[in-house]
Amino acid sequence: MAKKPPAARMPAPEDRVVILHGKELFLRTEYTDHLRKLLRQAHGECEFVKFDGASAQPAEILDECRSFGLMATHKLVVVDDADQLLTQDTRPMFERYCEAPADQATLVLRAPTWRAGNLDKAAAKVGVVIKCDEVPPAQAARWAVRRAERTHGVRLAPDAAAMLIDRTGSDLGRLDGELAKLASAAGEGAAITTALIAELVGLTREEEAWAIQALLLSGDPERALRELRVIMGNGAKDAGVPVSYACCDLARKLVGAAEGMAAGTPPGKLRSALKLWGDSERLVFDNARRLGPARARALFDAAIGVDAGIKSGMDPEIALETLALRFVARP
């Protein structure tokens, strides 16, 4: 059995070069803040200098690292978007710096994308390289439970954390913002309940889409038109956009289910591929079976046509009502 890679350690005050790369901006920021606190504890006042990798010159960054501060005894030099700074010509400059980094400075290179190479190896000898990946939902939920208690002073049960992740996704920055809002509403020491989350945290695009899709699969034209008009009338100026998205997404699922069933694909495999759950599985499969592959494809073509028409000036209410009737029509 292959061994798991070792977990990345936190940055330490003795690190002289730290590379933080990955799509999770919140983690890159948190690691930097953690390091800044440690440096203050170790050196007292710490000077903070920040560069934009898209416009800064390598020489000025490295000169800043090597020069002594006027007031503080240590510098934290941070370069954002460092991937734009590091080219075939400039990487060797930073590799050489890693061979003899300044004692009075800590250099932090932060980037959403990264090309691994000799710089990583050189930096690891005098510091640490940390990959700041997007976290999966289960890990984000565990993080939210800890974050709620330690940072926001409230309790968050696992079921409430799972519901929050369903609504916000796994982006830790957005998740922390929602936790702060919920904690303020709940009060210090209280619990963030599922009822509070339902009240204060908006539905995800997928949940909004399913609310519309359930109407289109109901087989009730009068109800579908009535509630669609409510959605369009009470929504924002561009309310047609999420409705159009829901129609296209549903038509795609119906085509996949109809063609899959016709080809003899097992229901479990279709369910996983089309991301169906609960009532959606039954309703999509029943309607796909009723339509068959040819009619499902025609419905998908119509949905795509309406979406394109709305984006080019077509009246969204008339177009979407007409399309909705095609979804609920029975032979």
C-alpha positions in Angstrom: 0.0 0.0 0.0 1.4 3.4 -1.0 2.2 5.7 1.9 0.3 8.9 2.3 2.3 12.1 1.8 3.2 13.8 5.0 0.9 16.6 6.1 2.3 20.0 5.5 3.6 21.7 8.6 2.8 25.2 9.6 5.2 28.0 8.8 7.7 28.6 11.6 9.6 31.8 12.8 12.9 30.2 11.7 11.8 29.8 8.1 13.5 32.2 5.7 11.5 31.4 2.6 7.9 30.3 2.5 5.9 29.3 -0.6 2.1 29.3 -0.4 0.5 28.2 -3.6 -3.0 26.9 -4.5 -6.5 28.2 -5.3 -7.7 28.6 -1.7 -7.0 32.3 -1.0 -8.3 32.0 2.5 -5.6 29.4 3.4 -2.8 31.5 1.9 -3.9 34.5 3.9 -4.3 32.4 7.1 -0.9 30.9 6.9 0.6 34.4 6.3 -1.2 35.8 9.3 -0.1 32.9 11.5 3.5 33.4 10.4 3.3 37.2 11.1 2.1 36.5 14.7 5.0 34.0 15.3 7.5 36.5 13.9 6.2 39.2 16.3 6.6 36.8 19.2 10.1 35.9 18.2 11.4 39.4 17.1 9.1 42.0 18.6 8.0 44.5 16.1 8.1 43.1 12.6 8.1 45.2 9.5 5.6 44.1 6.8 6.4 44.8 3.1 4.1 43.6 0.3 4.8 43.4 -3.5 2.6 42.7 -6.5 4.3 39.9 -8.5 2.7 41.2 -11.7 4.5 44.5 -11.6 7.4 44.2 -9.1 11.0 43.7 -10.2 13.0 40.7 -8.7 15.9 42.9 -7.8 13.8 45.3 -5.6 12.2 42.4 -3.8 15.5 40.7 -3.0 17.1 44.1 -2.1 14.3 44.6 0.4 15.0 41.2 2.0 18.7 42.0 2.3 18.4 45.5 3.6 17.9 46.2 7.3 14.8 47.9 8.6 14.9 51.3 10.2 12.8 50.5 13.2 12.0 46.7 13.3 14.6 44.0 13.8 12.8 41.6 11.3 11.0 41.9 8.0 8.1 39.9 6.5 8.3 40.4 2.7 5.3 39.1 0.9 4.9 38.7 -2.9 1.4 38.2 -4.2 0.8 36.6 -7.6 4.4 35.3 -7.5 3.7 33.0 -10.4 3.7 36.1 -12.7 7.0 37.2 -11.3 8.8 33.9 -11.7 10.0 33.2 -15.3 12.7 31.2 -16.8 15.0 34.2 -16.4 14.0 35.2 -12.8 13.6 31.9 -11.1 17.4 31.4 -10.8 17.7 34.7 -8.9 15.4 33.4 -6.2 17.0 30.0 -6.2 20.4 31.7 -5.5 18.8 33.7 -2.8 17.6 30.5 -1.1 21.2 29.4 -0.9 22.0 32.3 1.4 18.8 34.0 2.6 19.0 37.1 4.8 18.7 36.4 8.5 16.7 39.5 9.1 13.9 38.7 6.7 11.3 36.1 5.8 10.3 36.0 2.2 6.8 34.7 1.4 5.8 33.9 -2.2 2.0 33.5 -2.7 0.3 32.4 -5.9 -2.9 30.7 -7.0 -1.1 28.6 -9.6 2.4 27.2 -9.4 5.0 25.4 -11.5 7.0 23.1 -9.3 10.8 23.0 -9.9 14.2 23.7 -8.4 12.9 26.7 -6.5 10.7 24.5 -4.4 13.6 22.3 -3.5 15.8 25.2 -2.6 13.0 26.9 -0.6 12.3 23.7 1.3 15.9 23.6 2.6 15.5 27.0 4.3 11.7 27.1 4.9 8.6 25.4 3.8 6.4 24.9 0.7 2.7 24.6 1.4 0.0 23.7 -1.1 -3.2 25.6 -0.3 -5.8 23.4 -2.1 -9.5 23.8 -2.2 -10.8 21.5 0.6 -13.5 18.8 0.1 -16.9 19.3 1.7 -16.4 16.9 4.6 -13.1 18.5 5.6 -14.7 22.0 5.2 -17.5 20.9 7.5 -15.1 19.8 10.2 -13.1 23.0 9.8 -16.4 25.1 10.2 -17.2 23.3 13.5 -13.7 24.2 14.9 -13.7 27.7 13.4 -17.2 28.5 14.9 -16.0 27.6 18.4 -12.5 28.9 18.4 -12.8 32.1 16.4 -16.5 33.1 16.6 -17.4 31.8 20.1 -20.4 29.8 19.1 -21.3 26.1 18.7 -22.0 24.4 15.3 -23.2 20.9 15.3 -22.1 18.5 12.4 -25.5 18.4 10.8 -25.7 22.2 10.8 -22.2 22.4 9.4 -23.2 20.0 6.6 -26.2 22.2 5.8 -24.0 25.3 5.7 -21.6 23.6 3.3 -24.5 22.6 1.1 -25.5 26.3 0.8 -22.1 28.0 0.7 -19.8 25.4 -0.9 -16.3 24.7 0.4 -14.7 28.1 -0.2 -13.3 28.8 3.3 -13.4 32.6 2.8 -17.1 32.6 2.0 -17.7 30.0 4.7 -16.0 32.1 7.4 -18.0 35.2 6.4 -21.2 33.3 6.8 -20.0 32.0 10.1 -19.4 35.5 11.3 -22.9 36.6 10.3 -24.5 33.6 11.9 -22.5 33.9 15.1 -23.6 37.6 15.4 -27.2 36.5 15.0 -27.0 33.6 17.4 -25.1 35.4 20.2 -21.9 34.5 22.0 -21.9 31.0 23.4 -25.1 30.0 21.6 -25.6 27.4 18.9 -25.9 28.1 15.2 -29.0 26.0 14.3 -30.2 24.6 11.0 -33.2 27.0 11.3 -30.9 30.0 11.6 -28.9 28.8 8.6 -32.1 28.3 6.6 -33.2 31.9 7.5 -29.9 33.7 6.9 -27.9 31.8 4.3 -29.2 31.9 0.8 -29.7 28.9 -1.4 -27.0 27.8 -3.7 -27.5 28.1 -7.4 -28.1 24.3 -7.5 -30.8 24.5 -4.8 -32.5 27.4 -6.6 -32.3 25.5 -9.8 -34.0 22.4 -8.3 -36.9 24.5 -6.9 -37.6 25.6 -10.5 -36.9 22.1 -11.9 -39.4 20.5 -9.6 -42.1 22.7 -11.0 -41.1 21.7 -14.6 -41.3 18.0 -13.7 -44.7 18.3 -11.8 -46.9 17.7 -14.9 -49.1 20.5 -13.7 -49.1 23.3 -16.4 -51.3 25.7 -14.4 -49.1 25.4 -11.2 -45.9 25.7 -13.2 -46.9 28.9 -15.0 -48.4 30.5 -11.8 -45.2 29.9 -9.8 -42.9 30.8 -12.7 -44.7 34.2 -12.9 -44.2 34.7 -9.2 -40.5 33.9 -9.5 -40.1 36.2 -12.5 -42.2 39.0 -10.9 -40.5 39.0 -7.5 -36.9 38.3 -8.7 -34.2 40.7 -9.7 -34.1 42.4 -13.1 -32.2 39.5 -14.5 -34.4 36.8 -12.9 -34.6 35.1 -16.3 -30.9 34.0 -16.0 -31.3 31.5 -13.2 -34.5 30.2 -14.6 -32.9 29.7 -18.0 -30.0 27.9 -16.3 -32.4 25.6 -14.4 -34.2 24.7 -17.7 -31.0 23.9 -19.5 -29.6 21.9 -16.6 -32.8 19.9 -16.3 -33.0 19.3 -20.0 -29.4 18.0 -19.9 -30.3 15.6 -17.1 -33.4 14.3 -19.0 -31.3 13.7 -22.1 -28.7 11.8 -20.1 -31.3 9.7 -18.2 -33.3 9.0 -21.4 -30.3 7.9 -23.5 -28.8 6.0 -20.5 -31.9 4.0 -19.9 -32.3 3.3 -23.6 -28.7 2.0 -23.6 -29.3 -0.2 -20.5 -27.1 1.8 -18.2 -27.7 0.8 -14.5 -29.8 3.3 -12.6 -27.1 3.7 -9.9 -24.5 4.7 -12.5 -26.9 7.2 -14.1 -27.8 8.6 -10.7 -24.1 9.2 -9.9 -23.3 10.6 -13.3 -26.2 13.0 -13.3 -25.9 13.9 -9.6 -29.4 13.0 -8.7 -30.7 12.5 -5.2 -33.9 12.1 -3.3 -37.0 13.2 -5.2 -35.0 14.4 -8.1 -33.9 10.9 -9.0 -37.5 9.6 -9.2 -38.9 12.7 -11.1 -36.1 12.9 -13.6 -36.2 9.1 -14.4 -40.0 9.1 -14.7 -40.0 12.1 -17.0 -37.1 10.8 -19.0 -38.8 7.5 -19.5 -42.0 9.3 -20.7 -40.1 11.5 -23.1 -37.7 9.0 -24.6 -34.3 10.0 -26.1 -35.6 11.9 -29.2 -38.1 14.1 -27.4 -35.6 14.7 -24.6 -33.0 15.9 -27.1 -35.5 18.2 -28.8 -36.4 19.7 -25.4 -32.7 20.2 -24.7 -32.2 22.0 -28.1 -35.2 24.2 -27.2 -33.8 25.1 -23.8 -30.4 26.0 -25.3 -32.2 28.1 -28.0 -34.2 30.0 -25.3 -31.1 30.7 -23.3 -29.3 32.1 -26.3 -32.3 34.1 -27.2 -32.7 35.7 -23.8 -29.0 36.7 -23.9 -29.5 38.4 -27.2 -32.6 40.4 -26.3 -35.6 38.0 -26.5 -38.4 38.7 -24.0 -37.5 36.3 -21.1 -41.0 35.9 -19.6 -42.7 34.8 -22.9 -39.8 32.6 -23.9 -39.6 30.8 -20.5 -43.3 30.4 -20.1 -43.5 28.7 -23.6 -40.5 26.5 -22.7 -42.0 25.6 -19.3 -45.2 24.3 -21.1 -43.0 22.0 -23.2 -41.5 20.5 -20.0 -44.9 19.8 -18.3 -46.8 18.8 -21.5 -48.1 15.2 -21.5 -48.7 13.2 -24.7 
